Amino acid sequence: MRKSEFLKKDDNVLVITGKDKGKKGRVLRVFPQDSKAIVERINFIMKHTRANPSKNIKGGLLEREAPIHVSNLKIICRECGEPTRISLTRLEDGKKVRICKKCKGILDKL
C-alpha cells in the first residue's frame, strides 16, 4: 500500500521536513493518485485572482494552502498524542483499521 492510502481526511499530522517543519495541522483533502494532501494552515502560497463582480470575488493576491507530499507528514495518534507510523490490522469482525505503532491504539473511529 502507498503511504497516501494510510492518510485520511480529518487526521492530525505533523510536518517532518520542508519550510513548515514542526507545524501541526488537520488534513483537509487527500489526493491518493498524486500522493499529496492539503493540510490546514500548512504550505501557504500566494494565488493571483482576477475580479469577478458577478460572483462577488475581489481581485488581487489570495493566500491559500497548496498540496504537500505525504512523505513529509507523520500522523499524530489520537490516544498517545505522539507522531507515529501506522500499520493495518483486522478486528475480530473483519473490519480493517489503522493502528499506532507506538501505543497500539486504534486511529480510526469505530
KOLLO-236363 format. One line per field, with one value per residue (C-alpha): y, x, z; residue number from 1. Coordinates in Angstrom, 2 decimals, always signed. Layout:
N
y (Y,...)
x (X,...)
z (Z,...)
k (NUM,...)
***
This chain:
110
y (+0.00,+3.55,+5.92,+8.19,+5.39,+5.43,+9.14,+10.14,+13.36,+14.96,+13.22,+15.38,+15.42,+16.81,+18.20,+16.50,+18.32,+21.43,+25.09,+24.29,+21.69,+21.18,+22.58,+20.58,+20.67,+18.81,+17.07,+18.80,+16.71,+13.74,+13.05,+9.36,+9.20,+12.05,+11.06,+14.57,+16.12,+19.58,+20.38,+23.23,+26.24,+24.45,+25.24,+28.61,+30.04,+33.37,+32.93,+35.77,+36.11,+38.15,+40.11,+38.65,+41.01,+38.55,+36.05,+38.74,+37.82,+40.59,+40.57,+40.58,+38.24,+35.42,+33.18,+29.50,+26.07,+24.09,+20.29,+18.80,+15.37,+12.73,+11.57,+14.90,+14.18,+12.00,+11.09,+12.10,+9.32,+10.20,+8.18,+8.88,+12.23,+11.32,+11.49,+7.89,+5.42,+3.28,-0.25,-2.00,-4.88,-6.63,-6.78,-9.87,-8.71,-8.46,-4.66,-3.26,-0.49,+1.64,+1.01,+3.28,+1.66,+3.23,+2.64,+0.07,+2.35,+2.39,+5.53,+5.02,+5.99,+2.87)
x (+0.00,+1.08,+1.50,-1.20,-3.72,-3.00,-3.80,-7.45,-9.43,-9.52,-6.30,-3.95,-0.47,+3.00,+5.19,+8.59,+10.50,+10.31,+9.61,+6.82,+8.81,+7.44,+3.97,+0.82,-2.43,-5.56,-5.85,-8.50,-8.21,-6.16,-5.09,-4.01,-3.15,-0.62,+0.48,-0.36,-2.60,-3.86,-3.26,-4.91,-2.55,+0.40,+2.24,+0.63,+1.02,+0.00,-2.67,-3.29,-7.03,-9.00,-12.02,-15.42,-18.24,-21.00,-19.66,-18.62,-14.93,-12.42,-9.22,-5.71,-3.50,-5.17,-3.39,-4.33,-2.97,-1.15,-0.82,+2.13,+3.64,+2.52,+6.11,+6.66,+3.84,+3.55,+0.20,-0.41,-2.03,-5.37,-4.63,-0.97,-0.69,+2.68,+3.70,+3.89,+3.94,+0.87,+0.03,-3.12,-4.79,-8.15,-10.51,-12.47,-15.45,-13.26,-13.04,-9.65,-8.35,-5.21,-3.06,-0.48,+2.99,+3.90,+0.87,-1.06,-4.14,-6.77,-6.67,-9.99,-13.34,-15.41)
z (+0.00,-0.67,+2.25,+0.83,+1.36,+5.11,+5.36,+5.74,+5.95,+9.46,+10.60,+12.64,+11.14,+11.86,+9.07,+9.36,+6.62,+4.44,+5.10,+7.59,+9.58,+13.10,+12.41,+13.11,+11.17,+10.12,+6.76,+4.63,+1.47,+0.20,-3.40,-3.34,-7.05,-6.61,-3.06,-1.85,+0.78,+1.68,+5.35,+7.25,+7.79,+6.10,+2.83,+2.04,-1.46,-2.97,-5.65,-8.12,-8.74,-11.25,-10.06,-10.92,-9.82,-10.74,-8.16,-5.62,-5.98,-5.44,-7.45,-6.04,-4.08,-2.18,+0.32,+0.24,+1.13,-1.55,-1.61,+0.28,-0.36,+2.15,+2.74,+4.52,+7.00,+10.09,+11.63,+15.26,+17.31,+18.94,+22.09,+22.92,+21.08,+19.55,+15.87,+14.74,+11.90,+11.44,+10.42,+9.28,+11.07,+11.04,+14.01,+15.02,+12.96,+9.83,+9.73,+8.67,+10.98,+11.33,+14.42,+16.10,+16.11,+19.50,+21.74,+19.62,+19.80,+17.07,+14.90,+13.09,+14.55,+15.15)
k (1,2,3,4,5,6,7,8,9,10,11,12,13,14,15,16,17,18,19,20,21,22,23,24,25,26,27,28,29,30,31,32,33,34,35,36,37,38,39,40,41,42,43,44,45,46,47,48,49,50,51,52,53,54,55,56,57,58,59,60,61,62,63,64,65,66,67,68,69,70,71,72,73,74,75,76,77,78,79,80,81,82,83,84,85,86,87,88,89,90,91,92,93,94,95,96,97,98,99,100,101,102,103,104,105,106,107,108,109,110)
***
